[in-house]
């Protein structure tokens, strides 16, 4: 697939180890690319570089073949943006703001904008200054999506949204993906990344730690199960069997093991004589992946 | 190069302060010109101080709002995430800032011209006893052009700070200090001229000295030559401010 966003050796050093260092990756056309990291890890810096708001010290970003710094204006013709920091120009109501944005973008037909407003149940007649965080975020989402741009760059787009609206956003992202749009989003809400992203890049302290493919992350991984025992004696006995134990809890007599699907039968045979209270499947989450990787890095 | 939607947005969000300043200036001007007891102060107080203080406050507040405060709050992101060049943004804001000053002075000048046509004042009455004849409409026009140039230069310097700083507090701090010194020094220099010894030297530290209404009243052309300096300051500061804004990192 064609690489639509190309980042090579991108470096922006703010001193004291802050900034981003030697980022290289690319985003393919039609892909939803997630960007995860702790606060201050460099997500926003990367996005600001992509939007041409800051000039890289080293390396460069090309979007659709255009340099993100030199051809910033050209890029904006097919990029929609949701900034991480939401503050609107001093224009009064949400309706006025969206109309002005439509003017800037040269949009004449506002039907898609109105569809989005309905979708998010947004009251655009409210004054921008008096809007809650969630309402502001929804307004920003509408502003970014209303021109149906080919590429969407979003900095923590679900901040301040309630769970229902978050689901709407996921729905919208998937709908745009269906239409072949490319989406780049940063987040620390793992759920929305899991439901939407084809690939996720993990960054920490300004460095890319890993880029995980969705396929790889879903299929080939071992699974985790939590097993609860009725009696302490049996719980202790099971510990001696040769399984990879991730964590244990003496008080509740339960433990979590990691096991591949191919070993399932063996596990059931082992468990046969035991008095089992419950077995819980614990879905692998990006969160788990993330904390594990980060922990390894910190060691 | 020029963005009409941005211009419209800028006009709307600055309408109140512009309107207030223009109104105050025009009303003050007509009042000073029309009332018998204040006529002698028309030049000392109104043209001497008000035509730099009121627009000075206006440019200080507005220049900061045009760039720096929008970068500081992050709202600039919306304009710049549309296909609008940074240069288009600065250029449009610059046109607004100078244009709004031109219109402000135009409104006030028209006000004064009407008042002066209805009720001409002898120059002797304005405190220039040695001068013959009345205050002419040409003189009023020239005085205002001279004042306008100095105000545009002050606007340029404020715009320069607004373009350089990403944080409103620095932009307004530097611009405020600048405008404050200019206006204060101008006032002190004026007291010097009115006879307070030593204060006269303050005229050397303020660009308001390039606004020379007395030479106009005396019919000398000094004011035209003196306009070169504020024009130079305006061109340089608007130029540097714009270039700086186009090249700097924006935290949006």
Boltz contact constraints between the chains, C-beta under 6 A:
constraints:
  - contact:
      token1: [A, 53]
      token2: [B, 250]
      max_distance: 6.0
  - contact:
      token1: [A, 53]
      token2: [B, 252]
      max_distance: 6.0
  - contact:
      token1: [A, 54]
      token2: [B, 249]
      max_distance: 6.0
  - contact:
      token1: [A, 73]
      token2: [B, 83]
      max_distance: 6.0
  - contact:
      token1: [A, 73]
      token2: [B, 85]
      max_distance: 6.0
  - contact:
      token1: [A, 76]
      token2: [B, 82]
      max_distance: 6.0
  - contact:
      token1: [A, 76]
      token2: [B, 83]
      max_distance: 6.0
  - contact:
      token1: [A, 77]
      token2: [B, 83]
      max_distance: 6.0
  - contact:
      token1: [A, 81]
      token2: [B, 81]
      max_distance: 6.0
  - contact:
      token1: [A, 83]
      token2: [B, 77]
      max_distance: 6.0
  - contact:
      token1: [A, 85]
      token2: [B, 74]
      max_distance: 6.0
  - contact:
      token1: [A, 87]
      token2: [B, 73]
      max_distance: 6.0
  - contact:
      token1: [A, 87]
      token2: [B, 74]
      max_distance: 6.0
  - contact:
      token1: [A, 87]
      token2: [B, 75]
      max_distance: 6.0
  - contact:
      token1: [A, 88]
      token2: [B, 75]
      max_distance: 6.0
  - contact:
      token1: [A, 89]
      token2: [B, 75]
      max_distance: 6.0
  - contact:
      token1: [A, 90]
      token2: [B, 13]
      max_distance: 6.0
  - contact:
      token1: [A, 91]
      token2: [B, 9]
      max_distance: 6.0
  - contact:
      token1: [A, 100]
      token2: [B, 5]
      max_distance: 6.0
  - contact:
      token1: [A, 100]
      token2: [B, 9]
      max_distance: 6.0
  - contact:
      token1: [A, 103]
      token2: [B, 5]
      max_distance: 6.0
  - contact:
      token1: [A, 104]
      token2: [B, 5]
      max_distance: 6.0
  - contact:
      token1: [A, 104]
      token2: [B, 82]
      max_distance: 6.0
  - contact:
      token1: [A, 105]
      token2: [B, 82]
      max_distance: 6.0
